[in-house]
Amino acid sequence: MNVPELFGSNVFNRQVMQDKLPKDIYKSLIKTIDEGAPLDMSVANVVANAMKDWAVEKGATHFTHWFQPMTGITAEKHDSFISPTKDGKVIMDFSGKELVVGEPDASSFPSGGVRATFEARGYTAWDPTSFAFVKDGTLYIPTAFFSYSGEVLDKKTPLLKSMAALNKQALRILRLFGNTSAKRVFSTVGAEQEYFLVDRKMFDARKDLIFTGRTLFGAKPPKGQELEDHYFGAIKTRVSAYMKDLDEELWKLGILAKTKHNEVAPSQHELAPVFTSTNVASDQNQLVMETMKRVATRHGLYCLLHEKPFAGINGSGKHNNWSMSTDTGLNLLDPGSTPAENGQFMLFLTAVIKAVDEYQDLLRLSVASAGNDHRLGANEAPPAIVSMFVGEELEEVIDSLEKGVKYNGKGKKTMKLGVDTLPELPKDTTDRNRTSPFAFTGNKFEFRMVGSSFSLAGPNITINTIVADSLRQFADELEGAKDFNAALHDLVVREIKAHKRIIFNGNNYAPEWAEEAEKRGLLNLKNAAEALPHFADKKNVELFERNKVFTAREVVTRTDIMLENYSKVLNIEALTMIDMAKQDIYPAVEGYISSLCAALKEKKGTLPGVSFPAEERMIAKLASDAERMLERAEMLDSLLVESKAYETPAKLALFFAEKVIPVMQELRAYADGMELNTAAGVWPFPTYGEILFSV
């Protein structure tokens, strides 16, 4: 296999554009991509024709505008290239208008009430910054999605707006440091994707996996991850074949799949790509998740992307490695080695610290979901309390600046930005902290709270916007300063003092941290029902409006959509539990109890006067647990009926969090207890041990 030749072979990338387009058209399109210049329709027509010819050569017969509605996944409607001719035949045709604008139904996607069923018209608009590609005989065109009346209905549009806000404010800062060569600043992301692989037959045998993506029942197997023998272990042959196939499929799509390995839990694995611009990373991660599932089917497997598919072992995250770069290749979170670079780095670092502290609630809710609630705070993910890790050396630098004392590094001079030189901080200047929600790892921040099934758009809209807002405030202050170096120093020291509470380099799992965080005034939003309503808080609405990312109406509607999704997920899970408890578990256990009773009766008849207390206790225990499980199922039924009376999404979400989930947990406990006391051949679906160790 020739990997360089294979890579990007199904992508209409810059090289293909340069080969297929006239020089003037190519230059015009690149100006649109790099600088956001308007695209003339005459240019679009030429691009569309070249794109169609290239796609047809690749075997494509259809095209689709590929967009990201607020479902968290992608959507697509396929149209063929065929166009009728007068002689009753067809030609393959594709116009600039078809490339630039599509018209899907806007009323059938989540809108938070801004679109009624009869208000169906919606539009997709080509995003030329993300390359088109061919997959399964169709040309995929990445697009934004909005309604007839202008409301944004997707995740991509606000992500692009947040990147524009960051670009605008970061350039202002760079100009203050004399950088006139950079024309654009963009955020970059490398998303580590964790996932589980299970045998497809076992997946198909469990209603909970089919309907919810996670196991709602399951007793702990004799062996889990206690021996720590799976992480980075030898990859099994079947999994290795899957990973090889997956790499090839992703490379064809121009996705820089770089690293693959076994994760901590049995049957859990990880794929990590190389960094790219955030909007492209978001598109590509959607393709990664989709391709993972599609390739798994070829291998008789199923790929689980739920945050916590199995209780009692590690769940799956999507570590969001975020940074800022210029079009000239400068990483703005790289400390550098000269005074100007040091001062610039410290200003950008301070902007991130300020942003994370002031908008803890937004970062927390950007990763809030019913699925991620099971994962956050366990021993494989950070807690729900947002904090930052910067490492010992940077913390010492920050302390020295704050106190105006000597920094115990190279030079040992009194810290004053723009005057003295910080030592060059190597990429691995400090240890890593896997318990921290937002950790500095050399030249980027790793946001570890993101769940494995999440779209990258939501968390990165938040990070881009809050950092852009900090930079805006800094630029407003520094642009009018008479003595720039003095003003820079004073600003950094002031902001560090104001926001240092968010920095914590210790063990975020320790019980003492929760107490310490409360003393510092940090938020502890323990579940999605608590966190999500904060999206519409006044300060957050003003933030998004100020940076032209969301309107107030869009913030409110998206809050409702997220809350409704939380309740809908839990409603489906509760209904699935009731179904499995009544239709599968109870009949199986009752049949087993009957067989035990018959065997016991036969024993007593054969051995009169002999008692059998162990058998009697087993029967009594199973009968009692079965009765209590049914009671909880009936309670769940009643609660779901009661839930229909709640009219506001926020109140309904709290009802599910506070009333429904505890009963679901009780129901599961009785069922899992019965699993341990029921013969293996009787239990109605595959157990944890069978699922986790069968691949």
C-alpha positions in Angstrom: 0.0 0.0 0.0 1.4 3.4 -1.0 0.1 5.6 1.8 1.2 9.0 0.4 -0.6 8.1 -2.9 -3.7 6.8 -1.0 -3.9 9.8 1.4 -6.6 12.3 0.3 -7.3 10.3 -2.9 -11.1 10.8 -2.4 -10.8 14.5 -1.4 -11.2 17.6 -3.7 -8.2 19.2 -2.0 -5.9 22.1 -3.0 -3.8 19.9 -5.2 -6.8 18.5 -7.1 -8.2 22.1 -7.4 -4.9 23.3 -8.8 -4.8 20.4 -11.3 -8.5 20.7 -12.4 -9.2 24.4 -12.3 -8.0 27.3 -14.6 -5.3 29.4 -12.8 -7.6 32.5 -12.3 -10.4 30.3 -11.0 -8.1 28.5 -8.6 -6.7 31.8 -7.3 -10.2 33.2 -6.7 -11.3 30.1 -4.9 -8.2 30.0 -2.7 -8.8 33.7 -1.8 -12.3 32.7 -0.7 -11.0 29.8 1.4 -8.1 31.7 3.0 -9.5 35.2 3.3 -13.3 34.8 3.2 -13.6 36.7 0.0 -17.0 36.5 -1.7 -17.3 33.8 -4.4 -18.6 34.9 -7.7 -21.2 32.6 -9.3 -19.2 32.4 -12.5 -16.3 31.0 -10.5 -18.8 28.6 -8.7 -20.0 27.3 -12.1 -16.5 26.4 -13.2 -15.6 24.9 -9.8 -18.9 22.9 -9.8 -18.2 21.4 -13.2 -14.6 20.5 -12.3 -15.8 19.0 -9.0 -18.5 16.9 -10.8 -16.0 15.6 -13.4 -13.5 14.6 -10.7 -16.3 13.0 -8.6 -17.6 11.0 -11.6 -14.1 9.7 -12.3 -14.2 8.5 -8.7 -17.4 6.6 -9.4 -19.9 9.1 -8.0 -23.4 9.3 -9.4 -24.9 11.6 -6.8 -24.0 14.7 -4.7 -25.2 15.8 -1.3 -25.0 18.9 0.9 -23.6 17.4 4.1 -24.5 19.4 7.2 -24.6 19.2 11.0 -28.0 19.9 12.5 -28.5 20.2 16.2 -28.9 16.4 16.6 -25.1 16.1 17.2 -24.7 13.9 14.1 -24.7 14.7 10.4 -27.5 14.9 7.8 -27.5 14.4 4.0 -30.0 14.3 1.1 -28.6 12.8 -2.1 -29.4 14.0 -5.6 -28.1 12.5 -8.8 -26.0 14.3 -11.4 -28.3 13.2 -14.2 -30.1 15.8 -16.3 -32.5 14.8 -19.1 -31.8 15.6 -22.7 -34.2 16.1 -25.6 -33.5 12.7 -27.1 -34.7 11.0 -23.9 -31.2 10.3 -22.6 -29.3 11.9 -19.7 -26.1 13.8 -19.1 -24.1 14.3 -15.9 -24.6 17.9 -14.9 -23.8 20.0 -11.8 -24.2 23.8 -11.6 -22.6 26.4 -9.5 -26.0 27.1 -7.9 -26.3 23.4 -6.9 -22.8 23.6 -5.4 -23.4 26.7 -3.4 -27.0 26.3 -2.1 -29.2 23.4 -1.2 -32.7 23.2 0.2 -33.5 20.5 2.8 -36.6 20.5 5.0 -35.9 22.8 8.0 -39.0 21.8 10.0 -37.9 18.2 10.7 -34.7 19.0 12.6 -34.4 20.4 16.1 -35.0 24.1 16.2 -36.1 24.9 19.7 -39.5 26.1 18.4 -38.2 28.8 16.0 -39.6 26.8 13.1 -43.1 25.4 13.0 -44.0 22.2 11.1 -45.6 24.3 8.3 -42.5 26.5 8.1 -40.4 24.0 6.2 -38.0 25.9 4.0 -34.3 25.7 4.9 -31.1 26.2 3.1 -27.6 24.7 3.1 -24.7 26.9 2.0 -21.3 25.5 0.8 -18.4 25.9 3.2 -15.4 26.0 0.9 -13.0 26.0 3.8 -13.8 22.3 4.3 -12.9 20.2 1.3 -15.5 18.1 -0.6 -15.0 14.4 -0.8 -16.3 11.2 -2.4 -17.8 8.4 -0.3 -19.9 5.5 -1.3 -20.6 6.8 -4.8 -21.6 10.3 -3.7 -19.9 13.7 -3.7 -20.2 15.1 -0.2 -20.2 18.9 0.0 -19.7 20.3 3.6 -22.3 23.0 4.3 -23.8 25.3 6.8 -27.6 25.0 7.6 -30.0 27.8 8.2 -33.7 28.5 7.9 -35.7 30.6 5.4 -36.0 33.4 7.9 -32.3 33.3 8.8 -32.1 31.4 12.0 -29.0 29.2 12.4 -30.0 25.6 12.6 -26.7 23.8 12.8 -23.5 23.5 14.7 -21.1 24.5 11.9 -22.3 28.1 11.4 -21.7 29.2 15.0 -18.4 27.3 15.0 -17.3 29.4 12.0 -18.5 32.5 13.6 -16.6 31.8 16.8 -13.4 31.2 14.8 -14.0 34.6 13.1 -14.3 36.2 16.5 -11.1 34.6 17.7 -9.3 35.6 14.5 -10.4 39.3 14.8 -9.3 39.7 18.4 -6.1 37.6 18.2 -4.9 39.7 15.2 -5.4 42.9 17.2 -3.1 41.4 19.9 -0.5 40.3 17.4 -0.4 43.8 15.8 0.4 45.2 19.2 3.5 43.0 19.3 4.6 44.2 15.9 3.5 41.1 14.0 2.2 42.3 10.6 2.9 39.2 8.6 0.1 37.1 10.0 -3.1 37.6 8.1 -5.3 35.1 9.9 -5.4 33.3 13.3 -7.4 30.1 13.7 -8.0 27.6 16.5 -6.7 24.1 15.9 -7.9 20.8 17.4 -6.7 17.3 17.6 -9.4 15.1 19.0 -8.5 11.7 20.6 -11.4 9.4 20.0 -12.1 6.6 22.4 -14.5 3.7 21.5 -15.5 0.1 22.3 -15.7 -2.8 19.8 -18.1 -5.6 20.6 -19.3 -8.6 18.6 -22.2 -7.7 16.4 -24.2 -10.8 17.4 -24.0 -9.9 21.0 -24.9 -6.3 20.2 -28.0 -7.5 18.3 -29.0 -9.7 21.3 -29.4 -6.7 23.7 -32.2 -4.3 23.3 -30.5 -1.7 25.5 -27.5 -1.5 23.2 -29.7 -1.3 20.2 -32.0 1.4 21.5 -29.7 3.4 23.8 -26.1 2.6 22.9 -25.3 1.5 26.5 -26.1 -1.4 28.7 -28.9 -0.6 31.1 -28.4 -3.9 32.9 -25.3 -6.0 33.6 -23.6 -7.5 36.7 -19.9 -7.0 37.2 -17.9 -9.8 35.6 -15.2 -11.7 37.6 -12.5 -9.8 35.7 -12.7 -6.2 34.5 -9.8 -3.8 34.1 -8.2 -4.5 37.6 -5.0 -6.1 36.2 -4.4 -3.1 34.0 -3.4 -5.5 31.2 -5.4 -4.1 28.3 -4.0 -0.5 28.1 -1.3 -0.3 25.4 -1.4 -4.1 25.2 -0.9 -6.3 22.2 -3.8 -5.6 19.8 -5.9 -8.7 19.0 -5.8 -10.0 15.4 -9.5 -9.2 14.8 -9.2 -5.7 16.2 -5.9 -5.1 14.3 -7.6 -6.0 11.0 -10.4 -3.5 11.8 -7.9 -0.8 12.7 -6.0 -1.3 9.5 -9.2 -1.1 7.4 -10.2 2.0 9.4 -6.9 3.7 8.8 -7.1 3.1 5.1 -10.7 4.5 4.8 -9.8 7.6 6.8 -6.6 8.2 4.9 -8.6 8.1 1.6 -10.7 10.9 3.1 -7.7 13.0 4.0 -8.0 12.4 7.7 -4.7 12.3 9.5 -5.3 9.2 11.6 -2.0 8.9 13.4 -2.2 6.9 16.6 -4.1 3.7 17.5 -3.9 1.6 20.7 -5.8 -0.4 23.3 -7.4 1.8 26.0 -7.8 0.9 29.7 -11.1 -1.1 29.6 -11.5 -4.5 28.0 -12.6 -4.0 24.3 -11.9 -0.3 24.5 -9.5 1.4 22.0 -8.4 4.9 20.9 -7.6 6.7 17.6 -5.9 10.1 17.5 -5.4 12.3 14.5 -2.9 15.1 13.8 -4.0 18.7 14.5 -5.9 20.7 12.0 -8.1 23.8 11.9 -11.1 23.4 14.2 -13.8 23.5 11.6 -12.1 20.9 9.5 -11.4 18.8 12.7 -15.0 19.0 13.6 -16.1 17.8 10.1 -13.4 15.1 10.1 -14.4 13.8 13.6 -17.9 13.3 12.4 -16.5 11.2 9.5 -14.3 9.3 12.0 -17.2 8.3 14.1 -19.4 7.3 11.1 -16.5 5.4 9.5 -15.7 3.6 12.7 -19.3 2.2 12.7 -19.3 1.4 9.0 -16.0 -0.5 9.1 -17.0 -2.4 12.2 -19.9 -3.9 10.3 -17.5 -5.4 7.8 -15.7 -7.2 10.6 -18.7 -8.6 12.3 -18.3 -6.0 15.1 -20.2 -3.0 16.4 -18.5 0.2 17.5 -20.0 1.8 20.6 -19.4 5.5 21.0 -21.5 6.0 24.1 -19.7 7.7 27.0 -20.4 4.9 29.4 -21.6 1.7 27.6 -20.6 -0.5 30.6 -21.0 0.2 34.3 -18.0 -0.4 36.5 -15.3 0.1 33.9 -13.9 3.1 32.1 -16.1 5.1 29.8 -15.0 6.9 26.6 -14.0 10.5 26.0 -12.9 12.6 23.1 -9.9 14.6 24.4 -10.1 18.0 22.7 -6.5 19.3 22.2 -7.0 23.0 21.5 -4.6 25.7 20.5 -4.3 28.9 18.3 -2.1 29.3 15.2 -1.4 31.9 12.6 -1.4 31.3 8.8 2.4 31.8 9.0 2.7 28.7 11.2 3.1 30.4 14.6 1.6 28.5 17.6 0.3 31.3 19.9 0.5 28.9 22.9 4.2 28.1 22.4 6.2 30.0 25.1 9.0 30.9 22.8 12.5 32.1 23.9 12.6 35.9 23.3 11.2 38.7 25.5 8.6 39.6 22.9 7.5 36.0 22.4 7.4 35.5 26.2 5.2 38.5 26.7 3.0 37.5 23.9 2.7 33.9 25.2 1.9 35.1 28.7 -0.8 37.5 27.4 -2.5 34.7 25.4 -2.1 32.3 28.3 -3.7 34.9 30.6 -6.6 35.3 28.2 -7.3 31.6 28.4 -7.0 31.6 32.2 -9.4 34.5 32.4 -11.8 32.9 29.9 -12.0 29.6 31.7 -12.5 31.2 35.1 -15.2 33.6 34.0 -17.1 31.0 31.9 -16.7 27.8 33.9 -20.5 27.2 33.5 -20.3 27.4 29.7 -17.4 25.0 29.5 -19.1 22.6 31.8 -22.4 22.6 30.0 -20.7 22.3 26.6 -20.0 18.7 27.6 -23.2 18.0 29.4 -25.4 15.1 28.4 -27.2 12.2 29.9 -24.4 9.9 28.6 -21.5 12.0 29.9 -23.1 12.3 33.4 -22.2 8.7 33.9 -18.5 9.4 33.0 -17.5 12.7 34.5 -16.0 12.3 38.0 -15.3 8.6 37.6 -11.7 7.4 37.5 -11.3 7.8 33.8 -12.5 11.4 33.4 -12.2 14.7 35.1 -14.8 15.8 37.7 -17.7 18.1 36.9 -15.7 21.0 38.6 -13.9 23.0 35.9 -10.3 23.9 36.7 -7.0 24.3 34.8 -3.7 22.6 35.1 -0.6 24.6 34.0 2.2 22.5 35.5 4.7 23.4 38.2 7.1 25.5 36.1 4.4 27.7 34.6 2.7 28.1 38.0 6.1 29.3 39.3 6.3 31.8 36.5 2.8 33.0 37.3 3.5 33.2 41.0 6.7 35.2 40.3 4.8 37.6 38.1 2.0 38.0 40.6 4.4 38.7 43.5 7.0 40.6 41.6 9.8 38.3 42.9 12.7 36.4 41.3 11.8 33.5 39.1 13.8 30.5 40.0 14.7 29.7 36.4 17.4 30.6 34.0 18.6 34.1 34.7 16.8 34.3 38.1 15.7 37.9 37.4 12.8 39.8 38.7 9.9 39.0 36.4 8.7 41.9 34.3 7.2 41.1 30.9 8.8 42.7 27.9 12.0 43.5 29.8 13.4 40.2 31.1 13.5 36.9 29.2 11.7 33.8 30.4 13.6 30.6 30.0 12.5 28.7 27.0 9.9 26.3 28.2 10.2 22.9 26.4 7.1 21.1 25.3 7.3 18.6 28.1 8.3 21.0 30.8 6.0 19.4 33.3 4.2 16.1 34.0 0.7 15.5 32.7 -2.4 15.6 34.8 -5.1 13.2 33.5 -7.5 14.3 36.3 -7.6 17.9 35.1 -10.5 19.1 33.0 -8.5 21.7 31.1 -4.7 20.9 31.1 -1.8 22.8 29.5 0.3 20.2 27.7 3.2 22.2 26.3 1.7 24.2 23.4 -2.0 23.5 23.7 -4.8 22.8 26.2 -6.3 19.4 26.5 -10.0 19.7 27.3 -10.6 16.2 28.7 -14.3 16.5 29.7 -15.7 16.1 26.1 -17.7 12.9 25.7 -16.9 10.3 23.0 -20.2 10.8 21.1 -20.1 14.6 21.1 -19.8 16.8 18.1 -16.6 18.8 18.4 -18.4 21.9 17.4 -20.2 22.7 20.7 -17.2 22.7 23.1 -15.0 24.6 20.6 -17.7 27.2 19.9 -17.4 27.9 23.6 -13.6 27.9 23.9 -13.1 30.1 20.8 -15.8 32.6 22.0 -14.7 33.0 25.6 -11.0 33.3 24.6 -11.9 35.8 21.9 -13.8 37.9 24.5 -10.8 38.0 26.8 -8.5 39.0 23.9 -11.0 41.8 22.9 -10.8 43.3 26.4 -7.0 43.1 26.5 -6.7 44.7 23.1 -9.1 47.5 24.1 -6.9 48.3 27.0 -3.5 47.9 25.4 -4.2 49.7 22.2 -4.5 52.9 24.1 -1.5 52.4 26.4 1.3 55.0 26.4 3.9 52.5 27.7 3.0 49.2 26.1 5.4 47.0 28.1 4.4 48.5 31.5 0.7 48.2 30.6 1.2 44.6 29.4 2.9 43.7 32.7 0.3 45.3 34.8 -2.6 43.8 32.9 -1.1 40.2 33.1 -0.4 40.6 36.8 -3.9 42.0 37.5 -5.7 39.3 35.6 -3.7 36.5 37.1 -4.5 37.7 40.6 -8.2 38.0 39.7 -8.4 34.5 38.1 -5.7 32.4 39.7 -8.4 30.4 41.7 -9.1 28.4 38.5 -5.6 26.9 38.5 -5.2 23.6 40.3 -2.3 21.3 39.6 -3.2 18.6 42.1 -5.4 15.5 42.1 -8.9 16.5 40.9 -10.3 13.1 42.1 -9.4 13.8 45.8 -12.4 14.5 48.0 -10.5 17.5 49.5 -10.5 19.2 46.0 -14.3 19.5 46.0 -14.1 21.2 49.4 -11.3 23.5 48.2 -13.0 24.3 45.0 -16.1 25.4 46.9 -14.0 27.7 49.1 -12.5 29.2 45.9 -16.0 29.8 44.6 -15.8 27.4 41.7 -19.0 25.9 40.3 -19.9 22.2 40.8 -22.7 21.5 38.4 -23.1 17.8 39.0 -25.3 16.8 36.1 -26.6 18.0 32.8 -30.0 19.1 34.3 -28.2 21.5 36.6 -25.7 22.7 34.0 -27.6 23.2 30.8 -30.0 26.0 31.9 -26.9 28.3 32.5 -26.5 28.5 28.7 -29.2 31.2 28.7 -27.8 33.2 31.7 -27.7 36.9 30.9 -23.9 37.1 31.0 -23.7 34.2 28.5 -26.3 35.6 26.1 -24.4 38.9 26.2 -21.1 37.1 25.5 -22.4 35.4 22.4 -24.2 38.5 21.1 -21.1 40.7 21.7 -19.0 38.3 19.6 -21.7 37.8 17.0 -21.8 34.0 17.5 -25.4 33.5 18.6 -28.4 35.9 18.9 -30.3 35.9 22.2 -33.1 33.9 20.6 -30.6 31.3 19.3 -29.1 30.9 22.8 -32.6 30.3 24.3 -33.7 27.9 21.6 -30.4 25.9 21.9 -30.8 25.7 25.6 -34.3 24.1 25.2 -33.0 21.7 22.5 -30.2 20.4 24.8 -32.6 20.1 27.8 -35.2 18.3 25.6 -32.5 15.9 24.3 -31.5 15.1 27.8 -35.0 14.2 28.9 -35.7 12.3 25.6 -32.6 10.1 26.1 -33.6 9.3 29.7 -37.2 8.6 28.6 -36.0 6.1 26.0 -33.7 4.5 28.5 -36.5 4.2 31.1 -38.9 2.7 28.5 -36.2 0.2 27.4 -35.6 -0.9 31.0 -39.3 -1.5 31.6 -39.5 -3.5 28.4 -36.4 -5.6 29.2 -37.5 -6.1 32.8 -41.0 -7.3 32.0 -40.5 -9.1 28.7 -37.1 -10.6 29.2 -35.7 -10.7 32.7 -38.9 -11.5 34.7 -40.0 -14.4 32.5 -36.5 -15.9 32.5 -36.2 -15.6 36.2 -39.7 -16.9 36.9 -39.0 -19.9 34.7 -35.7 -20.6 36.5 -37.5 -20.3 39.9 -40.1 -22.8 38.7 -37.3 -25.2 37.7 -35.6 -24.7 41.1 -38.9 -25.3 42.9 -39.5 -28.5 40.9 -36.0 -29.8 41.7 -36.4 -29.0 45.4 -39.8 -30.7 45.5 -38.2 -33.8 43.9 -35.3 -33.8 46.4 -37.7 -33.5 49.4 -39.7 -36.4 48.0 -36.6 -38.5 47.6 -35.1 -37.5 50.9 -38.0 -37.0 53.4 -37.0 -35.1 56.5 -33.9 -33.6 55.0 -33.9 -29.8 54.8 -32.4 -27.8 51.9 -31.9 -24.2 53.3 -29.5 -23.0 50.6 -31.9 -23.9 47.8 -34.8 -22.3 49.7 -32.8 -19.1 50.3 -31.9 -18.9 46.7 -35.5 -19.3 45.6 -36.7 -16.8 48.2 -34.0 -14.3 47.1 -34.8 -14.6 43.4 -38.6 -14.3 44.0 -38.1 -11.3 46.3 -35.8 -9.5 43.8 -38.1 -10.3 40.9 -41.1 -8.8 42.8 -39.1 -5.7 43.7 -37.8 -5.3 40.1 -41.4 -5.4 38.8 -42.4 -2.8 41.4 -39.7 -0.5 40.2 -40.7 -1.0 36.6 -44.3 0.0 37.5 -42.9 3.0 39.4 -41.0 4.0 36.3 -44.1 3.6 34.2 -46.0 6.0 36.6 -43.1 8.5 36.6 -43.0 8.6 32.8 -46.8 9.4 32.8 -46.2 12.1 35.4 -43.4 13.6 33.3 -45.8 14.6 30.6 -47.2 17.3 32.9 -44.0 19.3 33.0 -44.2 22.0 30.4 -40.7 23.6 30.5 -37.6 21.7 29.4 -35.7 22.8 32.5 -38.2 21.5 34.9 -38.7 18.3 33.0 -34.9 17.7 32.9 -34.7 18.1 36.7 -37.6 15.7 37.1 -35.7 13.1 35.2 -32.5 13.7 37.1 -34.1 13.8 40.6 -37.0 11.4 40.3 -36.6 9.0 37.3 -32.8 8.2 37.5 -32.9 7.0 41.1 -35.7 4.5 40.3 -33.8 3.3 37.2 -30.8 2.7 39.4 -32.9 0.7 41.9 -34.5 -1.4 39.1 -31.1 -2.2 37.7 -29.7 -3.2 41.1 -32.4 -5.9 41.6 -32.0 -7.2 38.0 -28.2 -7.3 38.3 -28.5 -9.2 41.6 -30.7 -11.8 39.9 -28.2 -12.2 37.0 -25.6 -13.4 39.6 -28.1 -15.9 41.0 -29.5 -17.3 37.7 -28.0 -20.1 35.6 -25.9 -18.8 32.7 -28.0 -20.6 30.1 -31.2 -19.1 31.4 -30.2 -15.4 31.5 -31.9 -13.8 28.5 -29.1 -11.8 27.0 -25.2 -11.8 26.8 -23.5 -10.8 30.0 -20.7 -8.3 30.6 -18.1 -11.1 30.7 -19.3 -12.5 27.3 -19.4 -9.1 25.6 -16.2 -7.6 26.9 -14.0 -10.6 26.3 -15.4 -12.1 23.1 -13.6 -10.0 20.5 
